[in-house]
Amino acid sequence: MNAVDIMTRKPVTVRCDLPILAAIRLMLGRGISGLPVVDEAGDLVGMITEGDLLRRVEMGTEKRRPDWLAFFTGTDRLAREYVQSHSRNVADVMTRDVVSVSEDAPLEEIVELMIGRRIKRIPVLRGTKLVGIVTRANLLRLLAGLLDVRAESGNDDKAIRERIFAELSEQLWARVEGMRIDVKDGAVTLGGVITDEWVRDALRVAVENVPGVKEVKDDMVLLEPFTGTVLDPVFERRL
């Protein structure tokens, strides 16, 4: 899945010559926390977000330094900060170094950028033209849809059991040899011996995520690997 498959097309944008008050009202009215900034040709030139508007002289939140520290701070940096906190134009306040992707950027790349750069939205470009935007909300809607599909995918018990074994056979931590997996009307009972509590949880999660599974019953026995001592009672979890 790529950016073009999940992006919001024709995102709300602003021009760089717009007053920040108009941009703020637009963000509040649309319930969004950031806006791409484009020029007359539709090229992306920046992004204005809530974070760009936190340090403002009007609120008394502009960055302040002790006189001795300001003395050692470069005048260019002090001047940039003054413009950021005092200007009323989008062009002066917006972030110019914008992380963007092309339409064919894979979903994994987008997620890595969001996490690594600590950003909530990524513009999608075709050349230099803005054609869409991917936000965290887009990703959540995608995930919700995928979870709904899995939850609604029913099947007979034999097919469910086969899917469980197929899933576990791909996991390095899972040892299906000697495991007992019984399925009746979508209710799965797991049996066998395990020696790690994390494996118990991982098995439960793996089975819960198999389409058609309605309930997971845990009859597995946790043993201390060196002494063979049973460490905990039977556990049951309902979805």
LONU-733971 format. One record per residue (C-alpha): x, y negated, z negated. Coordinates in steps of 0.2 Angstrom, whole numbers, plus 2048, in hexadecimal, padded with zeros to 3 digits. Last residue first. Layout:
% residues N
XYZ/...
//
This chain:
% residues 239
7C083978C/7C084577E/7CF84A774/7D2859769/7E185E75F/7E586E757/7F086D748/802867746/81486D744/814880746/825886740/82F89074D/83F88C744/84A885752/83D87E75E/831877751/82187D759/81287375F/80387E764/7F887A772/7E587B770/7E2869777/7D186677E/7D085A78C/7BF854793/7B784D7A3/7C48537B0/7BE8507C1/7CD8467C8/7DD84A7BE/7E183B7B3/7DC8447A3/7E78537A7/7F78487A9/7F383E799/7F084E78F/800856796/80A846792/803845780/80885777D/819854785/81C846779/81985176A/82785D770/82987076D/81A876777/811887776/80188B780/7F0885783/7E787778C/7D487778D/7CC86D79B/7BA86879C/7B48657AE/7A68717AD/7B287F7A6/7C587D7A9/7D28887A0/7E58847A1/7F0890797/80388B798/80F89A799/8188927A8/8128807AA/8218787A4/81F8657A5/82D8597A2/8338597B4/8218557BA/81C85A7CC/81686B7C6/80A8627BA/8018597C8/7FE8697D2/7F98737C3/7EC8667BE/7E68657D0/7E48787D1/7DA8787C1/7CE86A7C8/7CC8747D8/7C78847CE/7BB87A7C3/7B18737D1/7B38617D6/7B084F7D0/7B883F7D6/7AF8317CD/7BD82E7C0/7CA82E7CD/7C18227D8/7BD8167CA/7D08167C5/7D58117D6/7C98037D6/7CE7FD7C5/7E17FE7CB/7DD7F37DB/7D37E77D0/7E27E67C4/7EE7E37D2/7E47D57DA/7E37CD7C8/7F67CE7C7/7F67C37D6/7FA7C67E8/7F87B67F4/7F47B5806/7F87AE817/8047A0813/80E79C823/82179C822/8237AD82C/8137B5827/8137B2814/80C7BA805/80C7AF7F5/8107B87E5/8067B67D5/8097B97C2/81B7B67C0/8287BE7B4/8367BF7C1/8397D17BD/8277D67BA/81F7CD7C8/82E7D27D4/82D7E47CF/81A7E47D2/81C7DD7E3/82A7E97E8/81F7F87E3/8107F17ED/81A7F27FD/81E7E2806/8167E3817/80D7D2816/81D7C9812/8227C4800/8247B47F6/82E7AE7E7/82D79B7E7/83C78F7E4/83277F7E5/82977F7D5/81C7717D4/81E7617CA/8247547D6/81A75A7E6/80A75C7DB/80B7497D7/8077427C6/81A7407C1/81E73F7AE/8237507A8/82B7577B8/8337467BD/83B7457AC/8417577AC/8497547BD/8527447B6/85974D7A7/85F75B7B2/86874E7BE/86F7457AF/8787547AA/876759797/88475578C/87D744786/86C74C784/873758777/87A74976D/86974076F/85F74F768/855756776/84375477B/83975E789/82875778C/81A75D780/81374C77B/803750784/803742790/816744792/814755799/81D766797/80F77379A/80B76E7AC/8177797B6/8127887AB/8007867B0/8067887C2/80A77E7D2/8137887E0/81E7827EE/82177E800/81678B809/81478781B/802782820/80777682D/802767822/80C76D813/80777B807/80777C7F4/80178D7ED/7F678C7DE/7F87937CC/7ED7977BD/7DD79B7C5/7CB7987BE/7C57907CD/7BF7807C4/7CE77F7B9/7DA7827C7/7D27757D1/7D17687C3/7E476B7C0/7E87687D2/7DD7587D3/7E67527C3/7F77577CB/7F474A7D9/7F57517EA/80474D7F6/80A75F7F5/7FA7667FD/7F07727F3/7EB7857F6/7DD7917F2/7E17A17FA/7DC7A680C/7DE7B8809/7E07C07F8/7ED7CD7F9/7E97E07F7/7EC7E8808/7F77DB80F/8037DD801/8077EF805/800800800/
//
